Amino acid sequence: MKTKMYKFRIAIILALAHLLIISSVSAQAPQKMSYQAVIRNASNALITSAPVGMRISILQGSSIGTAVYVETQTPSTNANGLVSLEIGTGSIVSGTFANINWATGPYFIKTETDPTGGTSYTISGTNELMSVPYALFSASGANGTIVGQMNYWNGTSWILLNPGAQAQILTICGGLPVWTTGGVCPTGSVFCASGATAIVDVTSPTGRIWMDRNLGATQAATSSTDENSYGDLYQWGRRTDGHQCRTSPTTTTLSAIDQPAHGDFIANNPGGFDWRSPQNDNLWQGVNGVNNPCPIGYRLPTETELDAETGSWNPPSTAAGAFASPLKLPLPGSRLTGSGSLSLAGTHGFYWTSTVSGGNSRGLGFNDFAYIFSESRAYGFSVRCLKD
């Protein structure tokens, strides 16, 4: 008796952008997704009410890319030739479905089918996942901590963007999402990889309202040494022009104007007072300061205002007290005036104020104890903004 060999084909009836996410009782993203296909033979006749053997592979990079996950299943078609299955629940051949990083696509689904229900797969098809199932995709991002947070990719990692203030508009500024007033991006601002700083208010025992994180930080501090809370390091009086990024390039050429036409950290020789020559004492005073780096309606504190916060710290005047306060001030370290090198991150905190003192400017420092300092404006220190 001769055996006839039939050619079959699979018609995928669900666009992969609409893959159904199966609900789960867990609060985490369900680690499976629904997949459906209609199976027909070479004559376009449906294969109905019959078991079919299937091998499903998730390929990374291209239609012939590396298989990061492979499983087999033996579902049955219905009276309409439709086969339904949940990818992620079959017999695993290789890989772990839950470990797929959907952010590092593109990904493709390859299906191989044996219409007789066995493992002699004679039908093969590959389709790109044109959009990643949201619940699975979001499981690869950062975990939110407050209602309304959103994930975005900054080119290196997932960043949590906190909700903006009432009536603010989410706007793309410098290629990154930023909450703005009226959709207007901050003029001349160059943000680091973390994007514009989310505005979340906290009230201190002094009754003043502060931002809950340093400029450039992606979150409020979870500890004194929480690197995600360190933020950027500003030279006193400079705007948000890119120099504040911890990895910005350096130059030794001093600026003769208030707003240099570059984003380099201007390193002055040890003992040099400023990144600007001649000096300008009036760059960071008030919400209308020439180079005020804070969001609209916020400003740098004066020496008196920032020093007053230390009175409520417990333990008093220490790094532990700084973190235990509502401001949760971490220990971001500094950037040195002579070389632009990073220094003392995780052991010391240095925060600028708007107050000037001779050729220097004033700030708050703390490690084992807190103190007001007077330092060269060419140093890179942290900024915590106060609501006006």
Sine and cosine of phi, psi and omega as CSV:
sin_phi,cos_phi,sin_psi,cos_psi,sin_omega,cos_omega
0.00,0.00,0.73,-0.68,0.00,-1.00
-1.00,0.06,0.60,-0.80,0.04,-1.00
-0.98,-0.19,0.82,-0.58,0.03,-1.00
-1.00,0.09,0.69,-0.73,0.07,-1.00
-0.97,-0.25,0.87,-0.49,-0.01,-1.00
-0.98,-0.20,0.56,-0.83,0.13,-0.99
-0.99,-0.13,0.72,-0.69,-0.02,-1.00
-0.85,-0.52,0.26,-0.96,0.09,-1.00
-0.59,-0.81,0.44,-0.90,0.03,-1.00
-0.95,-0.31,0.75,-0.66,0.11,-0.99
-0.96,-0.30,0.92,-0.38,-0.01,-1.00
-0.99,0.14,0.84,-0.54,-0.12,-0.99
-0.98,-0.18,-0.14,0.99,0.07,-1.00
-0.93,-0.36,0.82,-0.57,0.14,-0.99
-0.88,0.47,0.68,-0.73,-0.10,-0.99
-0.92,0.40,-0.32,0.95,0.08,-1.00
-0.91,0.41,-0.28,0.96,-0.03,-1.00
-0.92,-0.38,0.43,0.90,0.06,-1.00
-0.82,0.57,0.71,-0.70,-0.04,-1.00
-0.99,0.12,0.69,-0.72,0.07,-1.00
-1.00,-0.06,0.83,-0.55,-0.02,-1.00
-0.98,0.19,0.76,-0.65,-0.03,-1.00
-0.92,0.40,0.45,-0.89,0.06,-1.00
-0.65,-0.76,0.39,-0.92,-0.02,-1.00
-0.98,0.22,-0.21,0.98,0.01,-1.00
-0.98,0.20,0.44,-0.90,0.06,-1.00
-0.98,0.21,-0.20,0.98,-0.01,-1.00
-1.00,0.09,0.22,-0.98,0.02,-1.00
-0.90,0.45,0.71,-0.71,0.02,-1.00
-0.91,0.42,0.72,-0.70,-0.06,-1.00
-0.99,-0.10,0.85,0.53,0.08,-1.00
-0.25,-0.97,0.33,-0.94,0.06,-1.00
-0.56,-0.83,0.51,-0.86,-0.07,-1.00
-0.99,0.15,0.63,-0.77,-0.01,-1.00
-0.65,-0.76,0.71,-0.71,0.02,-1.00
-0.72,-0.70,0.55,-0.84,0.04,-1.00
-0.48,-0.88,0.50,-0.87,0.14,-0.99
-0.98,-0.21,0.76,-0.65,-0.06,-1.00
-0.95,-0.31,0.83,-0.56,0.01,-1.00
-0.80,-0.60,0.36,-0.93,0.08,-1.00
-1.00,-0.03,-0.10,-0.99,-0.07,-1.00
-0.91,0.41,-0.36,0.93,0.03,-1.00
-1.00,-0.02,0.16,0.99,0.00,-1.00
0.95,0.33,0.29,0.96,0.05,-1.00
-1.00,0.08,0.63,-0.77,-0.02,-1.00
-0.94,0.34,0.59,-0.81,0.21,-0.98
-1.00,-0.03,0.97,-0.26,-0.15,-0.99
-0.93,-0.37,0.55,-0.84,0.12,-0.99
0.72,0.69,0.77,0.63,-0.03,-1.00
-0.60,-0.80,0.58,-0.82,0.07,-1.00
-0.95,0.31,0.59,-0.80,0.07,-1.00
-0.75,-0.67,0.62,-0.79,0.08,-1.00
-1.00,0.00,0.71,-0.71,-0.03,-1.00
-0.71,-0.71,0.65,-0.76,0.15,-0.99
-0.88,-0.48,0.83,-0.56,-0.06,-1.00
-0.91,-0.40,0.77,-0.64,0.01,-1.00
-0.82,-0.57,0.67,-0.74,0.15,-0.99
-0.98,-0.18,0.91,-0.42,-0.05,-1.00
-0.97,-0.23,0.64,-0.77,-0.02,-1.00
-0.95,-0.30,0.71,-0.70,0.14,-0.99
0.99,-0.13,-0.71,0.71,-0.02,-1.00
-0.30,-0.95,0.05,-1.00,0.00,-1.00
-0.94,0.35,-0.20,0.98,0.09,-1.00
-0.85,-0.53,0.40,0.91,-0.06,-1.00
-0.97,0.25,-0.09,-1.00,-0.02,-1.00
-0.93,0.36,0.71,-0.70,0.06,-1.00
-0.99,0.15,0.94,-0.34,-0.01,-1.00
-1.00,0.03,-0.25,0.97,0.04,-1.00
-0.40,-0.92,0.71,-0.70,0.03,-1.00
-0.67,-0.74,0.70,-0.71,0.08,-1.00
-0.59,-0.81,0.28,-0.96,0.08,-1.00
-0.83,-0.55,0.49,-0.87,0.06,-1.00
-0.54,-0.84,0.34,-0.94,0.06,-1.00
-0.77,-0.64,0.95,0.30,0.03,-1.00
-0.99,0.16,0.14,-0.99,0.06,-1.00
-0.89,-0.46,0.62,-0.78,0.09,-1.00
-0.96,0.27,0.41,-0.91,0.07,-1.00
-1.00,-0.08,-0.18,-0.98,-0.06,-1.00
-0.91,0.42,-0.27,0.96,0.02,-1.00
-0.98,-0.21,0.17,0.99,0.00,-1.00
0.98,0.19,0.19,0.98,-0.05,-1.00
-1.00,0.01,0.77,-0.64,0.10,-0.99
-0.93,-0.36,0.71,-0.70,-0.01,-1.00
-0.82,-0.57,0.70,-0.72,0.04,-1.00
-0.47,-0.88,0.23,-0.97,0.03,-1.00
-0.91,-0.40,0.95,-0.31,0.04,-1.00
-0.92,0.38,0.77,-0.64,-0.07,-1.00
0.92,-0.39,-0.14,0.99,-0.04,-1.00
-0.89,-0.46,0.08,1.00,-0.03,-1.00
-0.99,0.12,-0.17,-0.99,0.07,-1.00
-0.98,0.17,0.90,-0.44,-0.12,-0.99
-0.95,0.31,0.77,-0.63,0.11,-0.99
-1.00,-0.09,-0.68,0.73,0.04,-1.00
-0.33,-0.95,0.40,-0.91,0.05,-1.00
0.99,0.15,0.08,-1.00,0.04,-1.00
-0.75,-0.67,0.87,-0.49,-0.08,-1.00
-0.86,0.51,-0.65,0.76,-0.05,-1.00
-0.92,0.40,-0.33,0.94,-0.06,-1.00
-1.00,-0.06,0.02,1.00,0.02,-1.00
-0.93,0.38,0.81,-0.59,0.05,-1.00
-1.00,-0.04,0.99,-0.12,-0.11,-0.99
-0.92,0.40,-0.22,0.98,0.00,-1.00
-0.98,0.21,-0.25,0.97,-0.11,-0.99
-0.96,-0.29,0.64,0.76,0.01,-1.00
-0.97,0.24,-0.24,-0.97,0.17,0.99
-0.96,0.26,0.34,-0.94,0.06,-1.00
-0.85,-0.52,0.49,-0.87,0.00,-1.00
-0.78,-0.63,0.56,-0.83,0.10,-0.99
-0.96,-0.27,0.85,-0.53,0.06,-1.00
-0.95,-0.30,0.80,-0.59,0.05,-1.00
-0.89,-0.45,0.71,-0.70,0.08,-1.00
-0.83,-0.55,0.73,-0.69,-0.16,-0.99
-0.77,-0.64,0.67,-0.74,0.20,-0.98
-0.93,-0.36,0.95,-0.31,-0.09,-1.00
-0.92,0.38,-0.17,0.99,0.03,-1.00
-1.00,-0.02,-0.04,1.00,0.02,-1.00
1.00,-0.04,0.05,1.00,-0.02,-1.00
-0.99,-0.15,-0.53,-0.85,-0.04,-1.00
-0.84,-0.54,0.30,0.95,0.09,-1.00
-1.00,-0.05,1.00,0.06,-0.17,-0.99
-0.98,0.20,0.93,-0.36,-0.05,-1.00
-0.95,-0.31,-0.11,0.99,0.01,-1.00
-0.87,-0.49,0.72,-0.70,-0.02,-1.00
-0.64,-0.77,0.65,-0.76,0.07,-1.00
-0.47,-0.88,0.56,-0.83,-0.02,-1.00
-0.73,-0.68,0.75,-0.67,0.00,-1.00
-0.71,-0.70,0.63,-0.78,0.01,-1.00
-0.98,0.21,0.63,-0.78,0.17,-0.99
-0.97,0.24,0.98,-0.21,-0.06,-1.00
-0.95,0.30,-0.41,0.91,0.16,-0.99
-0.57,-0.82,0.56,-0.83,-0.07,-1.00
-1.00,0.06,0.69,-0.73,0.08,-1.00
-0.78,0.63,0.81,-0.59,-0.18,-0.98
-0.85,0.53,-0.72,0.70,-0.06,-1.00
-0.89,0.45,-0.58,0.81,0.02,-1.00
-0.96,0.27,-0.64,0.77,0.01,-1.00
-0.89,0.46,-0.71,0.71,-0.04,-1.00
-0.93,0.36,-0.40,0.92,0.04,-1.00
-0.92,0.39,-0.35,0.94,0.02,-1.00
-1.00,0.10,-0.24,0.97,-0.05,-1.00
-1.00,0.06,-0.20,-0.98,0.02,-1.00
-0.98,0.21,0.52,-0.85,-0.01,-1.00
-0.99,0.14,0.79,-0.62,0.01,-1.00
-0.95,0.30,0.40,-0.92,0.02,-1.00
-0.82,-0.57,-0.26,0.96,0.02,-1.00
-0.70,-0.71,0.40,-0.92,-0.03,-1.00
-0.90,0.44,0.72,-0.70,0.08,-1.00
1.00,-0.08,-0.06,1.00,0.05,-1.00
-0.93,0.37,0.49,-0.87,0.02,-1.00
-0.74,-0.67,0.49,-0.87,0.09,-1.00
-1.00,-0.08,0.63,-0.78,0.25,-0.97
-0.61,-0.79,0.42,-0.91,-0.06,-1.00
-0.99,-0.11,0.84,-0.55,-0.05,-1.00
-0.99,-0.12,0.17,0.99,-0.02,-1.00
0.98,-0.19,-0.27,0.96,0.00,-1.00
-0.79,-0.61,-0.66,0.76,-0.07,-1.00
-0.46,-0.89,0.17,-0.99,0.06,-1.00
-0.99,0.13,0.72,-0.69,-0.03,-1.00
-0.88,-0.47,0.70,-0.71,0.09,-1.00
-1.00,0.06,0.82,-0.57,0.07,-1.00
-0.96,-0.28,0.87,-0.49,0.00,-1.00
-0.95,0.30,0.38,-0.93,0.06,-1.00
-0.90,0.44,0.55,-0.84,0.02,-1.00
-0.99,0.15,-0.08,-1.00,0.04,-1.00
-0.98,0.22,0.26,-0.96,0.01,-1.00
-0.80,0.60,0.78,-0.62,0.07,-1.00
0.97,0.23,0.04,1.00,0.10,-1.00
-0.94,0.34,0.36,-0.93,-0.05,-1.00
-0.89,-0.45,0.73,-0.68,0.06,-1.00
-0.98,0.20,0.89,-0.46,-0.14,-0.99
-0.79,-0.61,0.59,-0.81,0.09,-1.00
-1.00,0.10,0.91,-0.43,0.01,-1.00
-0.83,-0.56,0.87,-0.50,-0.02,-1.00
0.89,0.46,0.49,0.87,0.04,-1.00
0.99,0.11,0.05,1.00,-0.03,-1.00
-0.79,-0.62,0.50,-0.87,0.02,-1.00
-0.96,0.29,0.72,-0.69,-0.05,-1.00
-0.65,-0.76,0.69,-0.72,0.13,-0.99
-0.97,0.23,0.80,-0.60,-0.05,-1.00
-0.76,-0.64,0.25,-0.97,0.13,-0.99
-0.99,-0.12,0.90,-0.44,0.00,-1.00
0.95,0.31,0.25,0.97,0.03,-1.00
0.97,0.24,0.25,0.97,-0.04,-1.00
-0.99,-0.13,0.88,-0.48,0.02,-1.00
-0.94,0.35,0.54,-0.84,0.06,-1.00
-0.83,0.56,0.79,-0.61,-0.10,-1.00
-0.90,0.43,0.80,-0.60,0.10,-0.99
0.94,0.35,0.13,0.99,-0.06,-1.00
-0.98,0.19,0.67,-0.74,0.11,-0.99
-0.84,-0.54,0.94,-0.34,-0.07,-1.00
-1.00,-0.01,0.38,-0.92,0.08,-1.00
-0.99,0.15,-0.11,-0.99,-0.10,-1.00
-0.85,0.52,-0.45,0.89,-0.03,-1.00
-0.97,0.25,-0.19,0.98,0.00,-1.00
0.99,0.17,-0.14,-0.99,0.01,-1.00
-0.92,0.40,0.54,-0.84,-0.06,-1.00
-0.97,0.25,0.75,-0.66,0.05,-1.00
-0.91,0.42,0.59,-0.81,-0.02,-1.00
-0.98,-0.19,0.95,-0.31,0.08,-1.00
-0.76,-0.65,0.84,-0.54,-0.09,-1.00
-1.00,0.02,0.55,-0.83,0.19,-0.98
-0.71,-0.70,0.52,-0.86,0.02,-1.00
-0.95,-0.31,0.79,-0.62,-0.03,-1.00
-1.00,0.00,0.18,-0.98,0.05,-1.00
-0.86,0.50,-0.33,0.94,0.04,-1.00
-0.98,0.21,-0.15,0.99,-0.04,-1.00
1.00,0.00,-0.08,1.00,0.01,-1.00
-0.99,0.16,0.47,-0.88,0.00,-1.00
-0.96,-0.28,0.81,-0.59,-0.06,-1.00
-0.85,-0.53,0.34,-0.94,0.26,-0.97
-0.94,0.35,0.53,-0.85,-0.10,-0.99
-1.00,0.09,0.07,1.00,-0.02,-1.00
-0.50,-0.87,0.28,-0.96,0.04,-1.00
-0.95,0.33,0.44,-0.90,0.12,-0.99
-0.86,0.51,0.76,-0.65,-0.01,-1.00
1.00,-0.04,-0.18,0.98,0.00,-1.00
-0.98,0.19,0.53,-0.85,0.02,-1.00
-1.00,-0.03,-0.14,0.99,0.01,-1.00
-0.32,-0.95,0.32,-0.95,0.17,-0.99
-0.93,0.36,0.49,-0.87,-0.10,-1.00
-0.90,0.44,0.69,-0.72,0.14,-0.99
-0.99,-0.17,-0.17,0.99,0.10,-0.99
-0.27,-0.96,0.17,-0.98,0.02,-1.00
-0.90,0.44,-0.42,0.91,-0.07,-1.00
-0.92,-0.39,0.44,0.90,0.06,-1.00
-0.96,0.26,0.96,-0.28,-0.09,-1.00
-0.89,0.45,-0.49,0.87,0.01,-1.00
-0.94,0.35,-0.23,0.97,-0.01,-1.00
-0.98,-0.21,-0.03,1.00,-0.07,-1.00
-0.91,0.41,-0.72,0.70,-0.01,-1.00
0.98,0.22,-0.30,-0.95,-0.10,-0.99
-1.00,-0.04,0.17,-0.98,-0.03,-1.00
-0.81,-0.58,0.94,-0.34,-0.10,-0.99
-0.99,-0.12,0.64,-0.77,0.26,-0.97
-0.98,0.20,0.66,-0.75,-0.13,-0.99
-0.86,0.52,0.78,-0.62,0.09,-1.00
1.00,-0.03,-0.14,0.99,-0.03,-1.00
-1.00,0.01,0.49,-0.87,0.05,-1.00
-0.99,0.15,-0.01,-1.00,0.04,-1.00
-0.99,0.12,0.99,0.12,-0.09,-1.00
-0.91,-0.41,0.12,0.99,-0.01,-1.00
0.95,-0.31,-0.36,0.93,-0.01,-1.00
-0.90,0.44,-0.42,0.91,-0.09,-1.00
-0.96,0.27,-0.25,0.97,0.03,-1.00
-0.91,0.41,0.68,-0.73,-0.11,-0.99
-0.89,0.45,-0.36,0.93,-0.02,-1.00
-0.93,-0.36,0.29,0.96,0.00,-1.00
-0.91,0.42,0.50,-0.86,0.03,-1.00
-0.92,0.39,0.25,-0.97,-0.01,-1.00
-0.89,-0.45,0.40,-0.92,0.14,-0.99
-0.62,-0.79,0.44,-0.90,0.04,-1.00
-0.97,-0.25,0.09,1.00,0.01,-1.00
-1.00,0.08,0.90,-0.43,0.00,-1.00
-0.94,0.35,0.42,-0.91,-0.01,-1.00
-0.99,-0.13,0.63,-0.78,0.05,-1.00
-0.99,-0.15,0.01,1.00,-0.04,-1.00
-0.79,-0.62,0.27,-0.96,-0.07,-1.00
-0.94,0.34,-0.47,0.88,-0.08,-1.00
-0.78,-0.62,1.00,0.00,0.02,-1.00
-0.83,0.56,0.53,-0.85,-0.03,-1.00
-1.00,0.07,0.58,0.81,0.02,-1.00
-0.39,-0.92,0.13,-0.99,0.01,-1.00
-0.91,-0.41,0.47,0.88,0.01,-1.00
-0.99,0.16,0.52,-0.85,0.17,-0.99
-0.97,0.24,0.84,-0.54,-0.07,-1.00
-1.00,-0.01,0.97,-0.25,-0.04,-1.00
-1.00,0.06,0.82,-0.57,0.05,-1.00
-0.98,-0.22,0.49,-0.87,0.03,-1.00
-0.86,0.51,0.53,-0.85,0.05,-1.00
-0.76,0.65,0.77,-0.63,-0.06,-1.00
0.99,-0.16,-0.24,0.97,0.05,-1.00
-0.96,0.28,0.63,-0.78,-0.12,-0.99
-0.99,0.13,-0.49,0.87,-0.29,-0.96
-0.46,-0.89,0.31,-0.95,0.15,-0.99
-1.00,0.07,-0.20,0.98,-0.05,-1.00
-0.91,-0.42,0.66,-0.75,0.07,-1.00
-0.61,-0.79,0.90,-0.44,0.08,1.00
-0.97,0.24,0.26,-0.96,-0.03,-1.00
-0.95,0.31,0.42,-0.91,0.11,-0.99
-0.75,-0.67,0.90,-0.44,-0.05,-1.00
-0.99,0.16,-0.10,1.00,-0.20,-0.98
-0.88,-0.48,0.85,0.53,-0.06,-1.00
-0.93,-0.36,-0.44,0.90,-0.14,-0.99
-0.83,-0.55,0.32,0.95,-0.07,-1.00
-1.00,-0.03,0.88,-0.48,0.11,-0.99
0.98,0.21,0.12,-0.99,-0.04,-1.00
-0.91,0.41,-0.39,0.92,-0.01,-1.00
-0.98,-0.19,0.31,0.95,0.05,-1.00
-0.84,0.55,0.58,-0.82,-0.08,-1.00
-0.77,0.64,-0.70,0.71,-0.06,-1.00
-0.86,-0.52,0.46,0.89,-0.01,-1.00
-0.78,0.62,0.90,-0.44,-0.06,-1.00
-1.00,0.09,-0.13,0.99,-0.08,-1.00
-0.98,0.21,0.37,-0.93,0.05,-1.00
-0.87,0.49,0.26,-0.96,0.01,-1.00
-0.83,0.56,0.77,-0.64,0.00,-1.00
1.00,-0.01,0.00,1.00,0.00,-1.00
-0.82,-0.58,0.35,-0.94,-0.03,-1.00
-0.46,-0.89,0.15,-0.99,0.14,-0.99
-0.96,0.28,0.55,-0.84,0.05,-1.00
-0.97,0.23,0.37,-0.93,0.17,-0.99
-0.98,0.20,0.19,-0.98,0.07,-1.00
-0.84,0.55,-0.70,0.71,-0.03,-1.00
-0.89,0.46,-0.68,0.73,-0.04,-1.00
-0.92,0.40,-0.68,0.73,-0.02,-1.00
-0.95,0.30,-0.63,0.77,0.01,-1.00
-0.90,0.44,-0.55,0.84,-0.01,-1.00
-0.88,0.47,-0.48,0.88,-0.03,-1.00
-0.92,0.40,-0.48,0.87,-0.05,-1.00
-0.92,0.39,-0.36,0.93,-0.03,-1.00
-0.92,0.39,-0.34,0.94,-0.02,-1.00
-0.98,-0.19,0.02,1.00,-0.04,-1.00
-0.94,0.33,0.61,-0.80,0.06,-1.00
-0.61,-0.79,0.93,-0.36,0.08,1.00
-0.90,0.43,0.54,-0.84,-0.09,-1.00
-0.92,0.38,0.66,-0.75,0.17,-0.99
0.80,0.60,0.68,0.73,0.03,-1.00
-0.69,-0.72,0.24,-0.97,0.07,-1.00
-0.88,0.47,-0.61,0.79,0.02,-1.00
-0.90,0.44,-0.64,0.77,0.03,-1.00
-0.93,0.35,-0.57,0.82,0.03,-1.00
-0.89,0.45,-0.66,0.75,0.01,-1.00
-0.96,0.28,-0.59,0.81,-0.03,-1.00
-0.95,0.32,-0.27,0.96,-0.01,-1.00
-0.96,0.28,0.24,-0.97,0.06,-1.00
-0.86,0.52,-0.43,0.90,0.01,-1.00
-0.97,0.23,-0.33,0.94,0.01,-1.00
0.72,0.69,0.85,0.53,-0.04,-1.00
-0.96,0.27,0.85,-0.53,0.03,-1.00
-1.00,0.00,-0.19,-0.98,-0.06,-1.00
-0.90,-0.43,0.98,0.21,-0.12,-0.99
-0.98,0.18,-0.15,0.99,-0.05,-1.00
0.97,0.24,-0.43,-0.90,-0.08,-1.00
-0.50,-0.87,0.08,-1.00,0.15,-0.99
-0.85,-0.53,0.80,-0.60,-0.18,-0.98
-0.96,0.29,0.59,-0.81,-0.06,-1.00
-0.92,0.39,-0.59,0.81,-0.10,-0.99
-0.99,0.17,-0.50,0.86,-0.11,-0.99
-0.81,-0.58,-0.32,0.95,-0.10,-1.00
0.99,0.17,0.11,0.99,-0.01,-1.00
-0.96,0.28,0.52,-0.86,0.08,-1.00
-0.97,0.24,0.57,-0.82,-0.08,-1.00
-0.53,-0.85,0.66,-0.75,0.22,-0.98
0.92,0.40,0.33,0.95,0.07,-1.00
-0.90,0.44,0.75,-0.66,0.00,-1.00
1.00,-0.05,-0.15,0.99,0.00,-1.00
-0.81,-0.59,-0.42,0.91,-0.05,-1.00
-0.68,-0.73,0.55,-0.84,0.14,-0.99
-0.89,-0.45,0.70,-0.72,0.04,-1.00
-0.72,-0.69,0.84,-0.54,-0.08,-1.00
-0.78,-0.62,0.81,-0.58,0.00,-1.00
-0.95,0.31,0.45,-0.89,0.25,-0.97
-0.88,-0.48,0.06,-1.00,0.03,-1.00
-1.00,0.06,-0.04,1.00,-0.11,-0.99
-0.99,0.15,0.70,-0.71,0.04,-1.00
-0.97,-0.24,0.37,-0.93,-0.01,-1.00
-0.55,-0.83,0.99,-0.12,-0.08,-1.00
0.89,0.45,-0.77,-0.63,0.05,-1.00
-1.00,0.07,-0.07,1.00,0.00,-1.00
-0.97,-0.26,-0.03,-1.00,0.12,-0.99
-0.75,-0.66,0.34,-0.94,-0.12,-0.99
-0.99,-0.13,0.45,-0.89,0.02,-1.00
-0.36,-0.93,0.08,-1.00,0.03,-1.00
-0.93,-0.37,0.79,-0.61,0.08,-1.00
-0.86,-0.50,0.45,-0.89,0.07,-1.00
-0.33,-0.94,0.55,-0.84,0.24,-0.97
-0.54,-0.84,-1.00,-0.08,0.10,-0.99
-0.97,0.23,-0.33,0.94,0.05,-1.00
-0.49,-0.87,0.32,-0.95,-0.02,-1.00
-0.97,-0.23,0.50,-0.86,-0.04,-1.00
-0.36,-0.93,0.46,-0.89,0.13,-0.99
-1.00,-0.03,0.75,-0.66,-0.03,-1.00
-0.87,-0.50,0.27,-0.96,0.13,-0.99
-0.81,-0.58,0.89,-0.46,-0.13,-0.99
-0.68,-0.73,0.25,-0.97,0.06,-1.00
-0.86,0.51,0.67,-0.74,-0.03,-1.00
-0.96,0.29,-0.12,0.99,0.02,-1.00
-0.99,0.10,-0.15,0.99,0.10,-1.00
-0.93,0.37,0.43,-0.90,0.14,-0.99
-0.98,-0.22,0.92,-0.38,0.00,-1.00
-0.82,-0.57,0.17,-0.98,-0.01,-1.00
-0.97,0.24,0.36,-0.93,0.06,-1.00
-0.77,-0.64,0.79,-0.62,0.13,-0.99
-0.87,-0.49,0.84,-0.54,-0.16,-0.99
-1.00,-0.02,0.58,-0.82,-0.01,-1.00
-0.93,-0.37,0.69,-0.72,0.03,-1.00
-0.96,0.29,0.72,-0.69,-0.11,-0.99
-0.97,0.24,0.00,0.00,0.00,0.00
